Amino acid sequence: MNVLDLIRAAGPILWVILALSVYVVYTAAVRAQVLSRLGRDPSALIERARAVTAESGPAAALAEVDRAADPSPAANVLRAGLSRADRGAGAPQAAMNAALLAEDARLYAGLSALGTAAQIAPLLGLLGTVIGMVRSFLVFSSTSSPTPTQLATGISEALVNTAAGLIVAIIAYVARNALRARADRVAVQAERVREELPSWLAPRMAPATVIARPVPEVALSFDGATPPPVTR
């Protein structure tokens, strides 16, 4: 019995597992490509934006970030904070928080689906195993002396489904963990920008120092003469 014969004998559950495997491989490949594009090191852009902010202000730094056209989450969070730098101390932080939530959704998209596939695949394999064993017992009920070929059909269905379900679960689990670790590394850069940008903008948002002018103080006298004002 070759591999094709085993697949034919494995029953309909195996085709469901094979379809799930195609979905797992496709999702993992797409997410790996997306994270590779988003995972470019933004350190040089961050340092350049810091220098431009100190020298020329947030507007010039925003123009520098836009000119770089960096699609990384760190660049998008930086762009959101700089674009609100002229609207008060709390506006950049709120804009960066909102941008970071959107970038997290983009980074971790599809990972929960891979986790679900890793949980479902062994259950599908177990279901195929149960169906195969039931088929083997039905052979005993239909004939008193079943042949090895008749028994092998149900047993092979059980074992092939079990193996296929475990293989798909392992692939999905490993891919999910690897992609999550990579997404975490990219998210750390965006978190760094959110924590550092307020300190860049703080010197420009500091309130101006008000110089108090001396107030003349008038001393009261009850002898009819008005003394000159005393200045403190």
C-alpha positions in Angstrom: 0.0 0.0 0.0 1.6 3.3 -1.1 1.0 6.8 0.1 -1.9 7.5 -2.3 -3.7 4.3 -1.1 -3.3 5.4 2.5 -4.7 8.8 1.7 -7.7 7.2 -0.1 -8.3 4.8 2.8 -8.0 7.6 5.4 -11.6 8.8 4.8 -13.1 12.3 4.5 -11.5 13.6 7.8 -8.1 13.5 6.2 -9.2 15.9 3.4 -10.3 18.4 6.1 -6.9 18.1 7.8 -5.2 18.6 4.5 -7.3 21.7 3.8 -6.4 23.0 7.3 -2.7 22.4 6.5 -2.9 24.5 3.4 -4.5 27.3 5.4 -1.8 27.1 8.1 1.1 27.2 5.6 -0.5 30.0 3.6 -1.2 32.1 6.7 2.3 31.5 8.1 4.0 32.5 4.8 1.9 35.7 4.4 2.5 36.8 8.0 6.2 36.1 7.7 6.3 38.3 4.6 4.4 41.1 6.3 6.6 41.0 9.4 9.7 41.0 7.3 8.6 44.2 5.6 7.5 45.8 8.9 10.6 44.6 10.9 13.1 46.9 9.3 15.4 48.5 12.0 14.0 52.0 12.6 16.9 53.1 14.9 18.5 55.4 12.4 15.2 57.1 11.6 14.5 57.6 15.3 17.8 59.1 16.0 17.5 61.4 13.0 14.1 62.5 14.1 15.4 63.2 17.6 18.1 65.4 16.2 15.8 67.3 13.9 13.3 67.8 16.7 16.0 69.4 18.9 17.3 71.6 16.1 14.3 72.6 14.0 11.2 71.5 15.9 8.5 68.8 15.5 7.3 70.0 12.1 10.7 69.5 10.5 11.0 66.1 12.2 7.6 65.1 10.8 8.7 66.1 7.3 11.8 64.0 7.8 9.8 61.0 8.8 7.4 61.4 5.9 10.3 61.7 3.5 11.8 58.4 4.8 8.5 56.5 3.9 9.3 53.9 6.5 6.3 51.5 6.9 7.4 50.2 10.3 5.2 50.5 13.4 7.8 52.6 15.1 7.8 55.1 12.3 4.0 55.3 12.3 3.8 55.9 16.0 6.5 58.6 15.7 4.6 60.2 12.8 1.4 60.2 15.0 3.1 61.9 17.9 4.9 64.5 15.9 1.8 65.4 14.0 0.0 66.4 17.3 3.0 68.1 18.9 1.5 71.6 18.5 -1.8 70.7 20.3 -0.7 70.5 23.9 1.3 68.2 26.1 -1.3 65.4 26.2 -2.2 65.3 22.5 1.0 63.5 21.2 0.7 60.8 23.9 -2.9 60.2 23.0 -2.2 60.0 19.3 0.7 57.6 19.9 -1.4 55.4 22.1 -4.0 55.1 19.4 -1.4 54.5 16.7 0.2 51.8 18.8 -3.1 49.9 19.2 -3.6 50.0 15.4 0.0 48.7 14.9 -0.5 45.9 17.4 -3.6 44.8 15.5 -1.5 44.8 12.3 1.5 43.0 13.8 -0.5 40.2 15.5 -3.1 39.6 12.9 -3.5 35.9 12.0 -1.6 34.6 15.0 -4.7 33.7 16.9 -5.9 31.8 13.8 -2.7 29.7 13.8 -3.2 29.0 17.5 -6.7 27.8 16.8 -5.5 25.6 14.0 -2.9 24.1 16.4 -5.7 23.2 18.8 -8.2 21.9 16.2 -5.8 19.7 14.1 -5.2 17.1 16.8 -9.0 16.9 17.5 -9.6 16.3 13.8 -7.0 13.6 13.9 -8.6 12.0 16.9 -12.0 12.1 15.2 -10.5 10.3 12.2 -9.0 7.8 14.6 -12.3 7.1 16.2 -14.0 6.7 12.8 -11.3 4.3 11.7 -11.6 2.2 14.8 -15.4 2.1 14.4 -15.0 0.9 10.9 -12.7 -1.9 12.1 -15.2 -3.1 14.6 -18.0 -3.0 12.0 -15.9 -5.5 10.0 -16.1 -7.9 13.0 -19.8 -7.4 13.2 -20.3 -8.2 9.5 -18.2 -11.3 9.3 -17.0 -13.9 11.8 -13.5 -14.2 10.3 -12.4 -10.9 8.8 -9.3 -10.9 6.6 -6.3 -8.7 7.3 -7.1 -6.5 4.4 -10.5 -5.8 5.8 -9.1 -4.9 9.2 -6.3 -2.8 7.7 -8.7 -0.4 6.1 -10.1 0.9 9.4 -6.7 0.7 11.2 -4.9 2.6 8.5 -7.6 5.3 8.5 -7.2 5.7 12.2 -3.4 5.9 12.2 -3.1 8.2 9.1 -5.6 10.7 10.5 -3.8 10.7 13.9 -0.4 11.4 12.2 -1.8 14.0 9.9 -3.5 15.9 12.7 -0.3 15.9 14.9 1.9 17.1 12.0 -0.4 20.0 11.2 -0.7 20.9 14.9 3.1 21.0 15.3 3.6 23.1 12.2 0.9 25.6 13.3 2.2 25.8 16.8 5.8 26.4 15.8 4.9 28.9 13.2 2.7 30.8 15.6 5.4 31.1 18.3 8.1 32.1 15.8 5.9 34.8 14.3 4.8 36.1 17.7 8.4 36.4 18.8 9.2 38.4 15.7 6.1 40.6 16.2 7.1 41.3 19.8 10.5 42.5 18.7 8.9 44.9 16.2 6.4 46.1 18.8 9.2 46.9 21.3 10.6 49.5 18.8 7.2 51.2 18.7 6.9 51.2 22.5 10.4 52.8 22.6 9.2 55.7 20.5 6.0 56.2 22.6 8.2 56.4 25.8 10.9 58.7 24.4 9.0 61.2 22.2 7.5 63.2 25.1 11.0 63.9 26.5 12.0 65.3 23.1 9.0 67.6 23.0 9.2 68.6 26.7 11.7 71.5 26.3 9.5 73.1 23.6 6.4 72.7 25.6 7.8 74.2 28.8 5.8 77.3 29.9 7.6 80.6 29.6 9.0 82.0 32.8 7.1 85.1 34.0 9.3 87.8 35.5 7.6 89.5 38.3 7.7 93.3 38.2 8.1 95.2 41.5 4.9 96.5 43.0 5.1 99.8 44.7 4.0 99.7 48.3 2.4 102.7 49.9 2.9 103.3 53.6 0.0 104.8 55.5 0.5 107.7 57.8 -2.1 109.4 60.0 -0.2 112.8 60.6 -1.5 114.3 57.4 1.7 113.8 55.4 1.8 111.2 52.6 5.2 109.4 52.5 6.7 108.4 49.2 5.9 104.9 47.9 8.3 102.2 49.0 9.3 99.7 46.3 10.3 96.1 47.2 
